[in-house]
Amino acid sequence: MSPSGLDAPTFASGGADAKRKPPVPIDGAGAAFHTGDMTKAASPHAVTFVLITVFLDMVGFGLIMPVLPSLIQDVGTMSVAEATRIGGWMFAAFALTQFVFSPLMGNLSDRFGRRPLLLLAVFGLGVDYLFSALAPTVFWLFVGRAIAGLCGSSYVIANAYIADVTAPADRARAFGLVGAAFGVGFVLGPAIGGLLGHFGPRVPFYVAAVISGLNLIYGWFVLPETLTDANRRPFDWRRANPFGTFAVFQRYHGVLPMCAVLGLYFFASAIYPAIWPFWGATKFGWDTAMIGVSLAAFGIITAVFQGFVTGPAVARFGEVQVCLIGMISAVIAAIGYGLAGGLFVVVVFMLVHGPEGFVHPMLVAIMSKVVPDDAQGELQGGISSVMNIAMLLGTIFFSQLFAYFMEAGAPVQSPNVAFYAAAGLLAGVLMLFAAVKPREAYV
């Protein structure tokens, strides 16, 4: 095993293992195939850098969660319901920026290569962390979240990079490792935010800025370019905006239905960044440290499933069945959190919740198999746009729903209603996927 956890043949540039076999498209027909051999190997250090970058993206996203209530209150006095609403709009600002800029970043990487865009995004993240640490008002916190959304597009390029150096048959496992990096980031992000938050709600951002700077230096020396000249294509503004990307997806049969599933799934899953810290503080009286620990525990569980279970599960059941398992666990967990009466029950349902980590990498792997090599960055940018517009709308919806049912005039005053609503939506996503799921006929 390489340091990144991926077997060497996956990243080899020569020999039989390096040749990309053209997969049968989602519907078993059509002509959208991956062709050509990879001519430039990615070193273990380069792949490690990509995974670290994804990890740091999630650290930046997660570290704000446990300190968000106190951070908002640090710049203004308000009730929990008011802070929840503002927190929801802040996450919406993050998601909106990613929705707008992710296709641009993905298309630029298809034209100019993965290396310069990925390094630029890492640099921007470090700048954003400093910006957020110094923000004097709620308005500037919003600006910081928007900058974070723009720079968070590094995830788009990281996925395109992985697609460049991974054979189609291995992508579910590779994207599972990317998901595991997300999970580990989700462990340390909230943990850093929760523990360092005791020294002040801005301290975690200074730490994240230093880590990002070190990662930029590391990547500058170890990251090679993986996009070959043959796979570069001219930049087209019509394909570099979110709506233009959706139109391009129509060329690849089966991608749009999967995008619909992905979007609805992320809309329903937005309940966790939208209300988890407020829900924990309101229902159980959790402090900043406990919120961070709870998020870290869930991150560990998700990372274990994505990093160690994804590959064997796909080999045994196939991508579609593994995705269905993940969606079922998501429905059960959302109901369970609403019913939970204490920390022990929450932890039990976190374990049940773990397989949900399969859903995203499976859907991405399915779509990547029917898109040509010169459009992988475009695909990842479009997927990111779908995810982020869904997260934008979802965080607004669930934060406002939670706030409404916490106010004195609500018909039912409860912190759990939002979880029941999410469970119903996730059940709908499950049924939609079962209706449009592809035949797994890849060779």
N, C-alpha and C positions, 0 to 999 in steps of 0.2 A: 504493500500500500504506500502511496505517496503521502507526504505530510498533509495534503489537503483531504485525504481520505478517499481519493479516486484512484482506481487501478491505473497503472501506467498505460496499458493498451488503449484506454479511452482517449488518451491525449497524445498517442504516438502519431508521427507524421509519415511513417512509412509502413509497409507491410499490409497484410490482409486486414488486420484489425482497424487500420486507419481509413479504409475506403468506406465511404458513405453509401450504403445500399439504398436505392430509391424505395420509399415506403409506398404501399398502396394507400391512396387517399382515404379520407374518412368514410366516404360512401362506397368505397371499392371501385370507383370509376374516376374519370377526369384525368388531368395531365399535370397537376401541380406536384412536382417531385423535387427532392433534394438531389443534386448531382455534383459530381466532382470530388476530388480528393483534397484533403487538407494538406497544404504545402508548407506550413510553418507550425512547428510544435510549440505548445505552451509549457513552459517549465513549471515544476511544482511550486516554485516561488511565485510565479505569476498567478497561478490558480489560487494559491493561498492569499495573495493580495486581493483578488476579486472577492473571495469569501470574507476577508476582513472588512472590505469596503461595505459589503452588504450588512455585515454585522454592525458596523459603526452607524450605518443609516438607521438601523433599528434601535441602537443605543440612543441616538439623538431623538428618535420618535418616542421611545419609552421613558427616557429619564425625566421628561416633563410631567408624566402622568401623576406620580405620587406627590409632586410638589405643586401641581397646578392649582389646587384650592388655595394654598397659602401664598403662592406667587401672585394670583389674582388679588387676594386680599392685601398683599403687600403694597399694591399700588392703588387700592381703593377699598372702601368699607362697604360690604354688601352681604346679603343673606346667602344661604346655601343654594336656594333656588336661582337667585340672580347669578351667582358664580357658575352654576351649572350651565345656564344659558350662554354666558360669555365663553366658557370653556368649549361648548359645542361649536360656537361660531369661530373660535380660534382654530379648531381642528378642520373646520370647513374651509378656512383660508388656506391652510396647508394643502388640503386635497384639491381645491380649485386651482392652485398654482401648478400642482403636478398634472392635473387634467389638461391644462393649456400647454404646458411646456414639454411634457414627456414625449409626444410624437415628434416635436422639433428635435429633441436630443437624440431620439432613436434614428431619425432620418439623417441627421448630421453624422452620426456614427456609421451609417451605411455609405456615406460619401467620403468622409475624411478618416475613418478608422475608429477603433474602439479606444485606443490608448489616449489620444489627446482629450477626448470628451470625458473619459473616466477620471483622468487626473484633474481636469478642470472642475468637475463636480465635487471631488474630494476637497480641493482647495476651497470651493465655495461653502462647503459644510463647515469647515473650520472657521471661516469668517462669520458665518451665521451664528455659531455658538457664542462667539465673542459679542456679537451684536445683541443676542438675547440676554446675555449676562449683564449688559450695560443698559438695557431698555429702561427708561424712567417712568413710562406710563403704559396703560393697557393698549393704547393705540400702537405704540412701538413694539409691544409683544405681538400684536397682529402682524406688523410688518416683518418681524423676525420669523414668525410661522410661515409667512409667504415665501421668504427667502429660503427657508428650510425645504419647502415644497419644491422650489425650483432646483435646488442642489440635490434633493433626494432622488432626482431622475437618474442618479448613478446606478440605481437598481435596474433600470431599463437597459443600460449599456452592459452591466454585469451579466444579465441574462443573455444578451446577444453574444457576449464574449464566450460564455459557457456553450451556447449553441454552435459557435464557430469551431470549438475544439472537441465536441462530443458527437459521436455517431448517433443517428436518430434513435436506434434501439436502446441507447444508454441514457437518453435525456431525462426520462422520468426519475431515474436514480440521481442524476446530476442536479436536476432542479430540486430534488428532495434535499440534497446537501446545501443548496442555496437556501432552501426553506429552513434547514437546521441552523444555518448562520443567522437567519432572521430570529429563530427561536432563542439561540444563545444571546443575541443582542437584546431580545426581550427579557431575558433573565437579568443581564447585567445593567441594562438601561434603568429599569425601575429600581433595582437594588442600589445602584449608584445614586439615583435621585432620592430614594428614601433615606439612605444612610447619610449622604453628604448634605441632604436637606436640613439636617439638624444644625449645620453651621450656617445656614441661610439658603433661601430658595434659589439663589443665583449661583452658588458655588458649583453645583454639578455641571453647569455650562462651561465654566472655565476649565474644568477637568476634561470635558469632551473636546474642547478646542485644542488642547495640548495633544490628546490622542490622535485627533485628525491630522494635525501637523506632522506627527511622527509617521503616520501611515502614508502621507503624501511623499515624504522623503523615501520611504521604503519602496513605494510603487514606482517612483521616478527611476530607480536603478534596476528593478526586477521585472517590470511589465513590458513584454514585447507586443508588437502589433500582430493581430491574428487575422484581420480582414485582408485577403489577397487582392491584388489589382484586378483580377478577373471577376471578383465578386463585388467590386465597387460600382456604384451607379450614380448618375447625375442627381443633384439635389433638386427637388421639385416642391415648391411651396404648397401646391395643391394637395400633396401627400403628407405635408408636415404640420397640418393642423388637425385637431381631434376629429372633426366631422369629415375631413378629407380622408383620414385614415379609415374611418368606418366604411366609406365608399370603396376604398381599395380592398377591404376585407371581403367584399362581395365577389372578388375574383377567385377566392379560394373556398371551394365548396365545403360547407360544414363549419367554417370559422364563426360566422355571425351567430348561429344558435349557441355555440359554446361561449361566445362573448356575452350573450344575454344571460346565460346561466351564471357566468362569472360575476357580472354586474349585480344581479339580484342577490347572489350569495354575499358579496361584499357589502351591499346595502344592509342586509340583515346582521352581518357580523360587526358592523360599525357600532353596535351597542356597547362593545367592550371598551374601546377608547373613549366613547362618548360619555359613559356613566359609571364605569367601574370604580374609580376612586371616590366619587360622590355616593354611589350605592353602598360601598363598604363603610364609609364614614357614617352614613345615615342609619343603615340597618344594624351594623354591628359595633359602631363606635371606634372603628379602626383609626389609628393615627397614621402619620406619614410613613413611618417605618413599616408598619403592618401592611399598609397598602403596597409598598414596594416589595415586601416579602411575598405577598400573595401573587403579585404579578410575576415575580421571579420563579415561584413554584410552578406556575402554569407554563412559563417559558421553558423550564427544564423539561417538563413532561412533553411539550410540543417538540423540542429539539431532539429528544430521544426517539420519538416516533418518526420524525422526518429524517433524521440522520442515520438511524439504525434499522428501522422497520420498513421504510419505503421500498428499498430494493428487493428484499425477500418477499414482501407483500405483492409487489407488481409481478415478480417472477411466478408467484404461486397463483394469483387470482386475475392478473391483468389490470390495466389502468382504469377501465370503466368500473369494475367491481370494487376496486380500492377506493375510488372516488365516492361510490354509493355508500360504502361503509363510513367514510368520513362525514358525509352529509347526515346520515342517521345519527351518528354520535353527536353532531352539532345540535340537532333537534332535542335529543334527550338532555343534553347538558343545559341548554337554555331553560328548559322547564325545571330542571333540578336546582339551578341557582335561584329561581324564583321561589321554590319551596323550601330552600335550605334555612334551617333555624340556627345554625352555628358553624364555626370554622371547620369542624370535622367533616360535616356533610359537604361543605364547599370543596374541601380537598378530595373527597370521594368523587364528586362530579367533575373535578379537574381531570382525574384519571380517565373517567368515561369520555371526557372532552378531547383527550389527546389525539385520537385518530382524525379529528377534523383537520389537523395539519396536513393530511394527504390531499385535501381538495384542491387547493391552489396549484401545487406542482403537477398534479395529474391533468388538470385542465390546460395548463400551459404546455405540457408535454404533448398532449393530444393535438393542440393547434399548431405547435412548431413543426410537426411532421408533415403538414400539408402546405407549408409556405416555403418558397425557394430560398436558397442560401443568401441571395443578395437582398432579401427583404426581412431578414431576421430582426434587425434593429427596428425596422418599421413595425413589425409584429409586436415586439416587446413594448415599443412606445404606445401602440394602440391599446394593448392589454393594460398598460399602466393608466392610460386615460380612462378606460372603462372602470378600472378599480377605483380610481380617485374621484371620478364624478359620483360613483356609487357611495364611496366613503363620505364625500362631501354631503350628499343628500341624507345619508344614513345618520351621520353625526348630528346634523341639524334636527332630523326627525326624532331620534331617540333622546337627545338632550332636552328638547322641548317637551317631549312626552313625559320624561321623568320629572321635569320641573312642574309640569301641570298637575300630575298626580301626587306631588309633594305639597302643593299649596292647600291652604285651609278650605277653600271653596270647592275642591275637587269632589266628584261624586263618591270616589273611593280614594282615601289617602293612603298610599302604599308605595314603597320603593320598588316593588316587584312587577308592576304592570308592564313595564317596558320589556322585561325578559319574556313574559308570556307572548307579547306581540312579536318579538323576535323569533320565538319558537314557531309560531304560526307561519311567518314568512319563510323560515328555513324549510318547513315542511312543503311549502309551495315550490321552493327551489328544487327540492328533492324530486318532486313529481315532474317538474319541467325537464330535469336532466334525464329522468327515466324515459321520458317521451322522445327526446331528441338525441339520446346518447348514440355515439358512432359504433359501427361494427369494428372490432379490433382485428383488423386484417392487415397488419404490417409485416413486411418481410425485410 
